[in-house]
Amino acid sequence: MTPEAFGIAYEKGFTATIGFLLYRGARREEAEELAQAAWARGWEARAQLKEESRVLAWVNSIAYRNLCNARRRGARIAELVEACAAAVSGAERIRARVDCDKLLGKCEGLDRKLIVERYLEERDMPEIAARSGMTEVAVRVRLHRCRVGLKSLVDAVGTPDLMPAAA
């Protein structure tokens, strides 16, 4: 598919992709972000498309897969938060759930991204390294340091409200 033909398809189909995602239950902001990512992925792989008339259906399938993956990641994070909360019982459970979110929030942007990819998305080290532009050793070291830092925060102070910002 030529770049010009893809550009025309994008102009005609981007709004339709957003509508498709909204119909599937995505929030407006999420739908716009996922539609943009799907059309970008379509642009990168446009040479694979055999029939130009099917570009919208093809990109919508990419967008739907992205939506499903986003929901799966969200469910994994919710499961992690629930697992943290399950460690305590009674009235402390609600507080522990909030504390777990705050604790994960103490991670620096890249550290949090690496933790999510490794432990929630269950990606292997070579894939994480390739996606982040780091070596496998650097990813392992960074994950280890983040785990140690989080553990020391939990051991030193009982509640994330009082924890200092992660270094």
Backbone as CSV, one residue per row, in Angstrom:
resi,resn,N_x,N_y,N_z,CA_x,CA_y,CA_z,C_x,C_y,C_z
1,MET,0.839,-1.169,0.000,0.000,0.000,0.000,0.886,1.233,0.000
2,THR,0.574,2.179,-0.826,1.384,3.389,-0.924,1.122,4.300,0.270
3,PRO,2.096,5.124,0.607,1.890,6.064,1.709,0.707,7.011,1.459
4,GLU,0.531,7.419,0.207,-0.576,8.322,-0.117,-1.923,7.641,0.121
5,ALA,-2.052,6.401,-0.323,-3.300,5.653,-0.143,-3.586,5.425,1.341
6,PHE,-2.542,5.134,2.091,-2.729,4.940,3.528,-3.156,6.244,4.192
7,GLY,-2.569,7.359,3.769,-2.939,8.660,4.319,-4.405,8.984,4.077
8,ILE,-4.883,8.674,2.896,-6.294,8.894,2.577,-7.176,8.000,3.448
9,ALA,-6.773,6.738,3.596,-7.530,5.807,4.435,-7.554,6.292,5.881
10,TYR,-6.442,6.829,6.346,-6.364,7.356,7.710,-7.343,8.517,7.889
11,GLU,-7.335,9.455,6.950,-8.234,10.609,7.045,-9.702,10.179,7.072
12,LYS,-10.037,9.158,6.299,-11.416,8.690,6.239,-11.773,7.772,7.413
13,GLY,-10.801,7.017,7.928,-11.116,5.956,8.873,-10.784,6.188,10.323
14,PHE,-9.987,7.225,10.638,-9.565,7.412,12.027,-10.762,7.593,12.962
15,THR,-11.697,8.449,12.570,-12.885,8.689,13.403,-13.712,7.410,13.542
16,ALA,-13.772,6.619,12.474,-14.512,5.358,12.532,-13.869,4.389,13.518
17,THR,-12.547,4.390,13.573,-11.843,3.523,14.523,-12.150,3.942,15.960
18,ILE,-12.187,5.237,16.210,-12.552,5.719,17.544,-13.969,5.255,17.892
19,GLY,-14.889,5.409,16.956,-16.264,4.957,17.176,-16.345,3.467,17.437
20,PHE,-15.557,2.697,16.700,-15.495,1.252,16.874,-15.073,0.911,18.304
21,LEU,-14.049,1.601,18.810,-13.560,1.341,20.165,-14.551,1.815,21.230
22,LEU,-15.205,2.938,20.973,-16.224,3.412,21.912,-17.358,2.402,22.010
23,TYR,-17.753,1.851,20.884,-18.801,0.839,20.858,-18.385,-0.395,21.661
24,ARG,-17.092,-0.687,21.677,-16.575,-1.845,22.410,-16.356,-1.542,23.890
25,GLY,-16.702,-0.325,24.331,-16.644,-0.014,25.753,-15.459,0.801,26.211
26,ALA,-14.638,1.277,25.294,-13.497,2.099,25.685,-13.972,3.491,26.089
27,ARG,-13.247,4.111,27.004,-13.507,5.508,27.342,-13.013,6.374,26.184
28,ARG,-13.526,7.586,26.067,-13.206,8.460,24.931,-11.696,8.675,24.795
29,GLU,-11.046,9.060,25.872,-9.607,9.311,25.841,-8.837,8.041,25.474
30,GLU,-9.227,6.929,26.069,-8.591,5.647,25.787,-8.793,5.257,24.325
31,ALA,-10.000,5.479,23.790,-10.302,5.141,22.402,-9.432,5.949,21.448
32,GLU,-9.262,7.226,21.719,-8.433,8.065,20.860,-6.982,7.611,20.882
33,GLU,-6.478,7.290,22.068,-5.101,6.838,22.198,-4.883,5.497,21.494
34,LEU,-5.798,4.563,21.701,-5.676,3.247,21.073,-5.842,3.324,19.559
35,ALA,-6.731,4.195,19.092,-6.910,4.365,17.643,-5.635,4.916,17.022
36,GLN,-5.022,5.887,17.679,-3.778,6.456,17.166,-2.683,5.396,17.117
37,ALA,-2.582,4.594,18.162,-1.565,3.533,18.190,-1.825,2.497,17.101
38,ALA,-3.081,2.170,16.863,-3.418,1.182,15.838,-3.087,1.704,14.440
39,TRP,-3.411,2.963,14.176,-3.090,3.520,12.859,-1.578,3.659,12.677
40,ALA,-0.857,3.959,13.745,0.606,4.013,13.658,1.177,2.631,13.357
41,ARG,0.636,1.618,14.027,1.075,0.237,13.769,0.731,-0.163,12.337
42,GLY,-0.448,0.241,11.868,-0.838,-0.025,10.490,0.108,0.622,9.496
43,TRP,0.522,1.856,9.795,1.479,2.562,8.932,2.790,1.787,8.843
44,GLU,3.275,1.316,9.992,4.538,0.578,10.026,4.467,-0.715,9.218
45,ALA,3.296,-1.350,9.193,3.154,-2.660,8.540,2.294,-2.578,7.280
46,ARG,2.177,-1.410,6.687,1.278,-1.236,5.538,1.670,-2.097,4.341
47,ALA,2.927,-2.490,4.242,3.367,-3.332,3.126,2.734,-4.724,3.198
48,GLN,2.299,-5.134,4.374,1.698,-6.459,4.540,0.262,-6.523,4.026
49,LEU,-0.385,-5.371,3.902,-1.786,-5.337,3.495,-1.903,-5.591,1.998
50,LYS,-2.676,-6.606,1.651,-2.839,-6.988,0.246,-3.964,-6.219,-0.435
51,GLU,-5.083,-6.031,0.257,-6.236,-5.347,-0.321,-6.410,-3.989,0.349
52,GLU,-6.248,-2.932,-0.417,-6.369,-1.591,0.135,-7.775,-1.314,0.666
53,SER,-8.766,-1.981,0.125,-10.143,-1.761,0.568,-10.382,-2.291,1.986
54,ARG,-9.483,-3.111,2.498,-9.662,-3.718,3.824,-8.857,-3.007,4.915
55,VAL,-8.277,-1.845,4.600,-7.408,-1.183,5.563,-8.140,-0.828,6.863
56,LEU,-9.377,-0.338,6.774,-10.108,0.028,7.991,-10.364,-1.202,8.867
57,ALA,-10.803,-2.279,8.269,-11.049,-3.509,9.043,-9.749,-4.015,9.668
58,TRP,-8.660,-3.911,8.934,-7.355,-4.361,9.416,-6.910,-3.520,10.608
59,VAL,-6.995,-2.208,10.473,-6.583,-1.321,11.563,-7.517,-1.483,12.759
60,ASN,-8.814,-1.661,12.516,-9.744,-1.882,13.622,-9.423,-3.161,14.379
61,SER,-8.954,-4.181,13.675,-8.571,-5.416,14.372,-7.345,-5.176,15.249
62,ILE,-6.422,-4.345,14.780,-5.257,-3.979,15.593,-5.727,-3.195,16.828
63,ALA,-6.642,-2.248,16.600,-7.156,-1.429,17.704,-7.879,-2.294,18.740
64,TYR,-8.671,-3.245,18.278,-9.399,-4.117,19.198,-8.431,-4.979,20.014
65,ARG,-7.386,-5.482,19.367,-6.377,-6.271,20.073,-5.685,-5.402,21.129
66,ASN,-5.389,-4.140,20.779,-4.784,-3.219,21.743,-5.719,-2.967,22.927
67,LEU,-7.010,-2.842,22.648,-8.003,-2.642,23.714,-8.044,-3.850,24.646
68,CYS,-8.062,-5.039,24.067,-8.075,-6.267,24.884,-6.820,-6.362,25.738
69,ASN,-5.671,-6.035,25.164,-4.419,-6.066,25.928,-4.426,-5.046,27.056
70,ALA,-4.962,-3.861,26.791,-5.042,-2.828,27.831,-5.945,-3.287,28.973
71,ARG,-7.051,-3.906,28.638,-7.953,-4.416,29.678,-7.291,-5.527,30.483
72,ARG,-6.543,-6.381,29.807,-5.854,-7.471,30.489,-4.811,-6.909,31.459
73,ARG,-4.053,-5.894,31.018,-3.065,-5.264,31.892,-3.753,-4.628,33.095
74,GLY,-4.867,-3.954,32.847,-5.611,-3.343,33.945,-6.091,-4.377,34.947
75,ALA,-6.524,-5.524,34.442,-6.983,-6.598,35.322,-5.824,-7.144,36.147
76,ARG,-4.640,-7.247,35.544,-3.482,-7.750,36.284,-3.088,-6.792,37.389
77,ILE,-3.135,-5.501,37.108,-2.814,-4.521,38.137,-3.839,-4.602,39.259
78,ALA,-5.112,-4.739,38.895,-6.162,-4.874,39.913,-5.942,-6.129,40.752
79,GLU,-5.519,-7.230,40.104,-5.238,-8.469,40.839,-4.073,-8.273,41.799
80,LEU,-3.047,-7.547,41.367,-1.902,-7.283,42.226,-2.317,-6.459,43.438
81,VAL,-3.118,-5.427,43.198,-3.604,-4.596,44.289,-4.458,-5.433,45.233
82,GLU,-5.311,-6.282,44.683,-6.166,-7.146,45.502,-5.325,-8.128,46.319
83,ALA,-4.261,-8.652,45.716,-3.384,-9.575,46.435,-2.701,-8.865,47.602
84,CYS,-2.280,-7.629,47.384,-1.680,-6.861,48.478,-2.698,-6.643,49.582
85,ALA,-3.929,-6.315,49.191,-4.977,-6.056,50.176,-5.369,-7.319,50.918
86,ALA,-5.250,-8.483,50.268,-5.638,-9.739,50.893,-4.688,-10.141,52.018
87,ALA,-3.532,-9.508,52.065,-2.559,-9.833,53.108,-3.048,-9.412,54.485
88,VAL,-3.996,-8.488,54.511,-4.562,-8.052,55.789,-6.066,-8.270,55.745
89,SER,-6.690,-8.212,56.904,-8.129,-8.466,56.934,-8.857,-7.297,57.575
90,GLY,-10.181,-7.340,57.474,-11.034,-6.361,58.133,-10.899,-4.965,57.555
91,ALA,-10.960,-3.964,58.445,-10.938,-2.560,58.035,-9.613,-2.181,57.387
92,GLU,-8.560,-2.886,57.750,-7.246,-2.579,57.188,-7.157,-2.951,55.702
93,ARG,-8.074,-3.785,55.238,-8.004,-4.253,53.850,-8.154,-3.102,52.855
94,ILE,-9.106,-2.234,53.082,-9.314,-1.098,52.182,-8.091,-0.190,52.209
95,ARG,-7.577,0.073,53.381,-6.379,0.902,53.524,-5.187,0.272,52.843
96,ALA,-5.038,-1.054,52.966,-3.924,-1.753,52.336,-4.012,-1.667,50.814
97,ARG,-5.218,-1.710,50.294,-5.411,-1.605,48.842,-4.901,-0.250,48.341
98,VAL,-5.259,0.803,49.058,-4.800,2.137,48.700,-3.288,2.229,48.859
99,ASP,-2.755,1.661,49.952,-1.320,1.693,50.201,-0.541,0.993,49.098
100,CYS,-1.060,-0.112,48.576,-0.382,-0.839,47.507,-0.286,0.033,46.252
101,ASP,-1.371,0.718,45.924,-1.352,1.638,44.786,-0.306,2.728,44.999
102,LYS,-0.267,3.272,46.218,0.698,4.333,46.518,2.126,3.816,46.439
103,LEU,2.337,2.606,46.916,3.666,2.021,46.886,4.149,1.844,45.447
104,LEU,3.275,1.320,44.581,3.638,1.189,43.168,3.869,2.556,42.546
105,GLY,3.151,3.545,43.042,3.318,4.903,42.543,4.649,5.525,42.932
106,LYS,5.325,4.950,43.921,6.627,5.462,44.354,7.731,5.123,43.357
107,CYS,7.451,4.217,42.455,8.465,3.838,41.464,8.618,4.939,40.429
108,GLU,9.829,5.188,40.034,10.133,6.134,38.960,9.479,5.626,37.677
109,GLY,9.233,6.486,36.713,8.529,6.125,35.485,9.084,4.893,34.795
110,LEU,10.395,4.857,34.551,10.988,3.717,33.866,10.952,2.472,34.742
111,ASP,11.207,2.640,36.037,11.167,1.493,36.946,9.776,0.874,36.971
112,ARG,8.758,1.720,37.073,7.380,1.221,37.082,7.074,0.502,35.778
113,LYS,7.519,1.079,34.655,7.293,0.463,33.345,7.947,-0.921,33.301
114,LEU,9.175,-1.017,33.788,9.870,-2.305,33.791,9.165,-3.314,34.699
115,ILE,8.712,-2.865,35.867,8.005,-3.766,36.785,6.719,-4.268,36.154
116,VAL,5.973,-3.368,35.531,4.722,-3.763,34.886,4.999,-4.760,33.764
117,GLU,5.990,-4.469,32.924,6.287,-5.384,31.813,6.745,-6.743,32.311
118,ARG,7.569,-6.765,33.342,8.121,-8.035,33.815,7.116,-8.852,34.631
119,TYR,6.469,-8.206,35.593,5.670,-8.959,36.546,4.174,-8.989,36.235
120,LEU,3.667,-7.981,35.543,2.249,-7.986,35.225,1.980,-8.464,33.803
121,GLU,2.806,-8.003,32.855,2.641,-8.449,31.478,3.406,-9.744,31.198
122,GLU,4.250,-10.141,32.153,5.020,-11.388,32.101,5.890,-11.491,30.847
123,ARG,6.544,-10.393,30.510,7.458,-10.395,29.361,8.798,-10.947,29.808
124,ASP,9.538,-11.536,28.874,10.850,-12.056,29.229,11.898,-10.946,29.105
125,MET,13.058,-11.176,29.702,14.102,-10.154,29.770,14.561,-9.659,28.390
126,PRO,14.821,-10.551,27.426,15.254,-10.040,26.116,14.229,-9.103,25.473
127,GLU,12.957,-9.418,25.619,11.923,-8.567,25.044,11.873,-7.211,25.752
128,ILE,11.956,-7.219,27.070,11.942,-5.964,27.824,13.144,-5.120,27.441
129,ALA,14.301,-5.761,27.328,15.516,-5.040,26.959,15.375,-4.400,25.578
130,ALA,14.827,-5.154,24.638,14.652,-4.627,23.282,13.668,-3.464,23.280
131,ARG,12.581,-3.585,24.021,11.550,-2.546,24.050,12.045,-1.271,24.738
132,SER,12.911,-1.421,25.727,13.362,-0.262,26.497,14.665,0.333,25.975
133,GLY,15.338,-0.385,25.059,16.602,0.106,24.538,17.753,-0.080,25.512
134,MET,17.585,-0.985,26.457,18.619,-1.262,27.458,19.166,-2.665,27.219
135,THR,20.285,-2.973,27.851,20.788,-4.341,27.792,20.015,-5.186,28.805
136,GLU,20.063,-6.503,28.621,19.383,-7.394,29.570,19.939,-7.228,30.976
137,VAL,21.243,-7.079,31.080,21.869,-6.914,32.390,21.367,-5.634,33.051
138,ALA,21.273,-4.558,32.284,20.791,-3.293,32.846,19.350,-3.429,33.338
139,VAL,18.526,-4.156,32.584,17.135,-4.367,32.994,17.095,-5.160,34.293
140,ARG,17.883,-6.244,34.363,17.915,-7.060,35.582,18.363,-6.247,36.797
141,VAL,19.411,-5.446,36.612,19.941,-4.646,37.715,18.907,-3.609,38.154
142,ARG,18.288,-2.963,37.184,17.296,-1.933,37.522,16.104,-2.541,38.260
143,LEU,15.611,-3.694,37.800,14.506,-4.363,38.480,14.900,-4.768,39.902
144,HIS,16.112,-5.299,40.049,16.585,-5.711,41.368,16.652,-4.513,42.310
145,ARG,17.219,-3.413,41.847,17.341,-2.221,42.689,15.972,-1.677,43.071
146,CYS,15.034,-1.724,42.146,13.689,-1.247,42.445,13.027,-2.137,43.501
147,ARG,13.164,-3.466,43.357,12.591,-4.382,44.353,13.202,-4.144,45.728
148,VAL,14.525,-3.980,45.774,15.200,-3.737,47.047,14.738,-2.418,47.651
149,GLY,14.623,-1.388,46.814,14.162,-0.087,47.298,12.752,-0.142,47.848
150,LEU,11.862,-0.821,47.141,10.482,-0.948,47.621,10.424,-1.736,48.924
151,LYS,11.220,-2.800,49.008,11.236,-3.601,50.233,11.742,-2.773,51.408
152,SER,12.789,-1.988,51.178,13.312,-1.176,52.277,12.311,-0.107,52.706
153,LEU,11.536,0.435,51.752,10.499,1.397,52.113,9.436,0.748,52.984
154,VAL,9.024,-0.452,52.618,8.000,-1.161,53.388,8.540,-1.543,54.759
155,ASP,9.791,-2.020,54.811,10.373,-2.420,56.087,10.612,-1.232,57.016
156,ALA,11.025,-0.092,56.444,11.373,1.065,57.258,10.149,1.779,57.821
157,VAL,9.112,1.891,57.002,7.929,2.654,57.390,6.711,1.801,57.098
158,GLY,5.778,1.748,58.011,4.616,0.887,57.835,3.607,1.364,56.815
159,THR,3.566,2.653,56.524,2.544,3.153,55.617,3.153,4.003,54.510
160,PRO,2.740,3.766,53.264,3.281,4.539,52.155,2.975,6.030,52.252
161,ASP,1.968,6.447,53.030,1.688,7.875,53.198,2.898,8.615,53.754
162,LEU,3.648,7.922,54.608,4.786,8.555,55.273,6.099,8.291,54.566
163,MET,6.062,7.500,53.494,7.300,7.125,52.825,7.879,8.291,52.038
164,PRO,9.202,8.405,52.051,9.842,9.420,51.203,9.742,8.976,49.750
165,ALA,9.912,9.907,48.845,9.868,9.573,47.416,10.996,8.596,47.090
166,ALA,10.706,7.650,46.184,11.705,6.662,45.785,12.847,7.351,45.078
167,ALA,14.051,6.881,45.339,15.240,7.482,44.712,15.496,6.882,43.350
